[in-house]
Protein backbone atom coordinates (compact mmCIF):
# COMPACT_ATOMS: atom_id res chain seq x y z
CA UNK A 1 0.00 0.00 0.00
CA UNK A 2 1.03 3.59 -0.55
CA UNK A 3 0.60 6.66 1.61
CA UNK A 4 -0.12 9.40 -0.92
CA UNK A 5 1.99 12.54 -0.58
CA UNK A 6 0.47 15.89 0.27
CA UNK A 7 2.72 18.38 -1.47
CA UNK A 8 5.95 16.43 -0.93
CA UNK A 9 8.35 14.91 -3.45
CA UNK A 10 8.32 11.47 -1.89
CA UNK A 11 5.93 8.66 -1.13
CA UNK A 12 5.89 6.05 1.64
CA UNK A 13 5.37 2.50 0.36
CA UNK A 14 4.37 -0.32 2.70
CA UNK A 15 6.46 -3.48 2.87
CA UNK A 16 4.73 -6.75 3.76
CA UNK A 17 7.56 -8.88 5.19
CA UNK A 18 5.36 -11.97 5.26
CA UNK A 19 5.26 -11.86 1.44
CA UNK A 20 9.03 -12.34 1.16
CA UNK A 21 11.30 -15.27 1.85
CA UNK A 22 14.19 -13.32 3.33
CA UNK A 23 13.23 -9.67 3.90
CA UNK A 24 12.01 -9.50 7.51
CA UNK A 25 11.59 -5.72 7.73
CA UNK A 26 11.96 -2.38 5.98
CA UNK A 27 15.59 -1.95 7.00
CA UNK A 28 16.72 -5.24 5.47
CA UNK A 29 14.54 -4.48 2.43
CA UNK A 30 16.28 -1.11 1.89
CA UNK A 31 19.79 -2.51 2.47
CA UNK A 32 19.33 -5.43 0.10
CA UNK A 33 17.63 -3.27 -2.55
CA UNK A 34 20.66 -0.97 -2.55
CA UNK A 35 23.14 -3.86 -2.66
CA UNK A 36 21.35 -5.93 -5.31
CA UNK A 37 19.72 -3.31 -7.53
CA UNK A 38 21.63 -0.07 -6.78
CA UNK A 39 18.34 1.61 -5.82
CA UNK A 40 18.42 3.79 -2.72
CA UNK A 41 15.32 4.13 -0.57
CA UNK A 42 15.04 5.14 3.05
CA UNK A 43 13.62 2.61 5.48
CA UNK A 44 10.45 3.74 7.19
CA UNK A 45 11.97 3.01 10.60
CA UNK A 46 13.95 6.25 10.15
CA UNK A 47 10.60 8.07 10.21
CA UNK A 48 8.94 5.96 12.93
CA UNK A 49 7.04 4.14 10.19
CA UNK A 50 8.18 0.51 10.40
CA UNK A 51 7.58 -1.70 7.37
CA UNK A 52 7.42 1.24 4.98
CA UNK A 53 10.12 2.69 2.74
CA UNK A 54 10.40 6.18 1.32
CA UNK A 55 10.85 6.81 -2.39
CA UNK A 56 11.77 10.27 -3.65
CA UNK A 57 10.28 11.01 -7.06
CA UNK A 58 11.86 14.33 -7.97
CA UNK A 59 14.45 12.89 -10.38
CA UNK A 60 14.30 12.51 -14.16
CA UNK A 61 11.35 10.38 -15.26
CA UNK A 62 13.48 7.86 -17.19
CA UNK A 63 15.69 7.23 -14.13
CA UNK A 64 12.66 6.90 -11.87
CA UNK A 65 11.04 4.38 -14.23
CA UNK A 66 14.24 2.36 -14.28
CA UNK A 67 14.36 2.40 -10.46
CA UNK A 68 10.70 1.34 -10.23
CA UNK A 69 11.37 -1.56 -12.62
CA UNK A 70 14.32 -2.63 -10.47
CA UNK A 71 12.18 -2.51 -7.32
CA UNK A 72 9.57 -4.69 -9.02
CA UNK A 73 12.16 -7.25 -10.11
CA UNK A 74 13.71 -7.24 -6.62
CA UNK A 75 10.32 -7.94 -5.05
CA UNK A 76 9.59 -10.73 -7.52
CA UNK A 77 12.96 -12.34 -6.83
CA UNK A 78 12.41 -12.36 -3.06
CA UNK A 79 8.68 -13.19 -3.07
CA UNK A 80 7.39 -16.33 -1.45
CA UNK A 81 5.87 -18.76 -3.92
CA UNK A 82 2.51 -20.31 -3.13
N, CA and C of each residue as an Amber inpcrd file, in Angstrom:
protein
   246
   0.8320000  -1.1830000   0.0000000   0.0000000   0.0000000   0.0000000
   0.8760000   1.2470000   0.0000000   0.2990000   2.3370000  -0.4050000
   1.0340000   3.5850000  -0.5500000   0.3310000   4.6720000   0.2460000
   1.1270000   5.4730000   0.9590000   0.6030000   6.6650000   1.6130000
   0.8230000   7.8020000   0.6370000  -0.2410000   8.3700000   0.1080000
  -0.1200000   9.4050000  -0.9200000   0.4520000  10.6850000  -0.3320000
   1.3820000  11.3040000  -1.0630000   1.9910000  12.5440000  -0.5800000
   1.0180000  13.7110000  -0.6200000   1.2740000  14.6630000   0.2330000
   0.4680000  15.8920000   0.2650000   1.4050000  17.0770000   0.0700000
   1.8420000  17.2700000  -1.1650000   2.7220000  18.3820000  -1.4720000
   4.1950000  18.0580000  -1.3370000   4.5430000  16.8170000  -1.0820000
   5.9490000  16.4280000  -0.9350000   6.4490000  15.7930000  -2.2290000
   7.7490000  15.5430000  -2.2780000   8.3480000  14.9050000  -3.4470000
   8.7650000  13.4800000  -3.1150000   8.0400000  12.8560000  -2.2410000
   8.3200000  11.4750000  -1.8890000   7.0110000  10.7800000  -1.5480000
   7.0920000   9.4620000  -1.4980000   5.9320000   8.6560000  -1.1290000
   6.4270000   7.5380000  -0.2090000   5.5870000   7.1530000   0.7390000
   5.8880000   6.0470000   1.6360000   5.1570000   4.8140000   1.1090000
   5.9120000   3.7410000   0.9090000   5.3710000   2.4980000   0.3640000
   5.4650000   1.4230000   1.4400000   4.3700000   0.7100000   1.6650000
   4.3680000  -0.3170000   2.7020000   5.0380000  -1.5940000   2.2210000
   5.8210000  -2.1900000   3.1070000   6.4560000  -3.4750000   2.8690000
   5.6850000  -4.5190000   3.6760000   5.3890000  -5.6430000   3.0610000
   4.7270000  -6.7490000   3.7560000   5.7500000  -7.8780000   3.9160000
   6.4950000  -7.8890000   5.0210000   7.5640000  -8.8840000   5.1890000
   7.0980000 -10.3240000   5.0190000   5.8590000 -10.6030000   5.3710000
   5.3570000 -11.9700000   5.2630000   5.2560000 -12.4360000   3.8050000
   5.3310000 -11.5170000   2.8660000   5.2600000 -11.8610000   1.4430000
   6.6140000 -12.2540000   0.8520000   7.6750000 -12.0850000   1.6540000
   9.0290000 -12.3440000   1.1600000   9.6850000 -13.4950000   1.9100000
  10.6070000 -14.1540000   1.2340000  11.3050000 -15.2730000   1.8490000
  12.3950000 -14.8370000   2.8140000  12.9950000 -13.6840000   2.5680000
  14.1900000 -13.3220000   3.3270000  14.3320000 -11.8180000   3.5740000
  13.2150000 -11.1080000   3.6360000  13.2270000  -9.6680000   3.8960000
  12.3140000  -9.4110000   5.0990000  12.8490000  -9.5320000   6.3120000
  12.0150000  -9.5050000   7.5100000  11.4800000  -8.1380000   7.9110000
  12.0600000  -7.0600000   7.3560000  11.5920000  -5.7240000   7.7330000
  12.0640000  -4.6930000   6.7210000  11.6410000  -3.4580000   6.9210000
  11.9580000  -2.3790000   5.9830000  13.4540000  -2.0680000   5.9140000
  14.1640000  -2.2550000   7.0060000  15.5920000  -1.9470000   7.0030000
  16.3760000  -2.9420000   6.1530000  16.0720000  -4.2190000   6.3040000
  16.7160000  -5.2360000   5.4670000  16.3030000  -5.0430000   4.0090000
  15.0350000  -4.7400000   3.7770000  14.5440000  -4.4780000   2.4270000
  15.3780000  -3.3760000   1.7750000  15.5440000  -2.2550000   2.4530000
  16.2800000  -1.1150000   1.8890000  17.7530000  -1.4540000   1.6610000
  18.3720000  -2.1480000   2.6030000  19.7880000  -2.5090000   2.4660000
  20.0070000  -3.4390000   1.2830000  19.1680000  -4.4510000   1.1770000
  19.3290000  -5.4310000   0.1040000  18.9840000  -4.8270000  -1.2550000
  17.9870000  -3.9420000  -1.2930000  17.6300000  -3.2680000  -2.5450000
  18.8180000  -2.4450000  -3.0570000  19.4840000  -1.7530000  -2.1680000
  20.6600000  -0.9720000  -2.5550000  21.7750000  -1.8890000  -3.0490000
  22.0450000  -2.9460000  -2.3060000  23.1360000  -3.8570000  -2.6600000
  22.8710000  -4.5900000  -3.9730000  21.6490000  -5.0840000  -4.1510000
  21.3460000  -5.9250000  -5.3060000  20.9340000  -5.1600000  -6.5550000
  20.2740000  -4.0220000  -6.3740000  19.7200000  -3.3080000  -7.5260000
  20.2480000  -1.8850000  -7.6820000  21.0980000  -1.4410000  -6.7510000
  21.6300000  -0.0750000  -6.7820000  20.5150000   0.9680000  -6.7690000
  19.4540000   0.6780000  -5.9960000  18.3440000   1.6080000  -5.8190000
  18.3060000   2.0030000  -4.3510000  18.4040000   3.2960000  -4.0900000
  18.4210000   3.7950000  -2.7180000  17.0360000   4.2650000  -2.3000000
  16.5480000   3.6840000  -1.2220000  15.3180000   4.1340000  -0.5710000
  15.6290000   4.2510000   0.9160000  14.8560000   5.0210000   1.6120000
  15.0380000   5.1420000   3.0530000  14.0520000   4.2330000   3.7670000
  14.5470000   3.4540000   4.7390000  13.6170000   2.6100000   5.4840000
  12.6720000   3.4560000   6.3230000  11.4480000   3.0110000   6.4130000
  10.4480000   3.7370000   7.1930000  10.7990000   3.8710000   8.6590000
  11.5770000   2.9440000   9.1860000  11.9720000   3.0090000  10.5960000
  12.6420000   4.3440000  10.9180000  13.2970000   4.9430000   9.9410000
  13.9470000   6.2500000  10.1500000  12.9210000   7.3540000  10.4040000
  11.6690000   7.0900000  10.0590000  10.5950000   8.0740000  10.2130000
   9.5130000   7.5630000  11.1740000   9.8950000   6.5890000  11.9970000
   8.9440000   5.9640000  12.9300000   7.7610000   5.3480000  12.1800000
   8.0540000   4.8060000  11.0170000   7.0410000   4.1420000  10.1920000
   7.5700000   2.7630000   9.7810000   7.6260000   1.8300000  10.7270000
   8.1760000   0.5110000  10.4000000   7.3940000  -0.1670000   9.2840000
   8.1230000  -0.9520000   8.5060000   7.5840000  -1.6970000   7.3680000
   7.0150000  -0.8020000   6.2760000   7.6260000   0.3680000   6.1300000
   7.4240000   1.2410000   4.9840000   8.8110000   1.6060000   4.4600000
   8.8900000   2.0730000   3.2270000  10.1180000   2.6900000   2.7410000
   9.7370000   3.9420000   1.9740000  10.6640000   4.8900000   1.9560000
  10.3970000   6.1840000   1.3240000  11.1010000   6.2580000  -0.0180000
  10.3410000   6.6330000  -1.0310000  10.8520000   6.8110000  -2.3890000
  10.7090000   8.2850000  -2.7450000  11.7990000   8.8900000  -3.1720000
  11.7690000  10.2660000  -3.6490000  11.5100000  10.2190000  -5.1530000
  10.6030000  11.0550000  -5.6320000  10.2800000  11.0110000  -7.0610000
  10.4920000  12.3580000  -7.7490000  11.5720000  13.0390000  -7.3620000
  11.8630000  14.3340000  -7.9710000  12.9420000  14.2480000  -9.0530000
  13.4080000  13.0560000  -9.3680000  14.4510000  12.8920000 -10.3820000
  13.8810000  12.8280000 -11.7830000  14.7520000  12.6330000 -12.7660000
  14.2990000  12.5090000 -14.1570000  13.3900000  11.2840000 -14.3320000
  12.3500000  11.4320000 -15.1050000  11.3510000  10.3790000 -15.2620000
  11.9530000   9.0550000 -15.7320000  12.8800000   9.1000000 -16.6710000
  13.4820000   7.8610000 -17.1870000  14.2320000   7.1190000 -16.0780000
  14.9550000   7.8470000 -15.2440000  15.6910000   7.2280000 -14.1280000
  14.7250000   6.6580000 -13.1000000  13.6620000   7.3800000 -12.8310000
  12.6640000   6.8980000 -11.8720000  12.0010000   5.6220000 -12.3840000
  11.6490000   5.5870000 -13.6590000  11.0360000   4.3830000 -14.2260000
  11.9710000   3.1920000 -14.1480000  13.2560000   3.4290000 -14.3990000
  14.2410000   2.3550000 -14.2770000  14.3110000   1.8650000 -12.8240000
  14.3170000   2.7800000 -11.8730000  14.3580000   2.4010000 -10.4560000
  13.1110000   1.6160000 -10.0720000  11.9480000   2.0530000 -10.5460000
  10.7050000   1.3380000 -10.2330000  10.7420000  -0.0780000 -10.8000000
  11.2490000  -0.2280000 -12.0190000  11.3730000  -1.5610000 -12.6160000
  12.3040000  -2.4400000 -11.7910000  13.3830000  -1.8670000 -11.2900000
  14.3230000  -2.6320000 -10.4670000  13.6820000  -3.0480000  -9.1440000
  12.8790000  -2.1670000  -8.5620000  12.1800000  -2.5100000  -7.3170000
  11.2090000  -3.6650000  -7.5710000  10.5040000  -3.6200000  -8.6790000
   9.5650000  -4.6900000  -9.0210000  10.2990000  -6.0180000  -9.1720000
  11.3890000  -6.0230000  -9.9090000  12.1570000  -7.2540000 -10.1070000
  12.7280000  -7.7740000  -8.7890000  13.2000000  -6.8720000  -7.9420000
  13.7100000  -7.2370000  -6.6160000  12.6170000  -7.9310000  -5.8080000
  11.4390000  -7.3530000  -5.8020000  10.3190000  -7.9370000  -5.0520000
   9.9400000  -9.3050000  -5.6040000   9.9080000  -9.4410000  -6.9100000
   9.5850000 -10.7350000  -7.5160000  10.6180000 -11.7890000  -7.1250000
  11.8760000 -11.4070000  -7.1350000  12.9570000 -12.3380000  -6.8300000
  12.9020000 -12.8420000  -5.3870000  12.4290000 -12.0030000  -4.4860000
  12.4070000 -12.3570000  -3.0630000  11.0280000 -12.8090000  -2.5680000
  10.0540000 -12.8340000  -3.4670000   8.6800000 -13.1910000  -3.0720000
   8.5720000 -14.6770000  -2.7290000   7.7250000 -14.9450000  -1.7510000
   7.3890000 -16.3350000  -1.4510000   6.5410000 -16.8640000  -2.5940000
   6.7190000 -18.1320000  -2.9000000   5.8720000 -18.7580000  -3.9230000
   4.8140000 -19.5770000  -3.2160000   3.6190000 -19.5640000  -3.7570000
   2.5100000 -20.3070000  -3.1260000   2.4170000 -21.7070000  -3.6510000
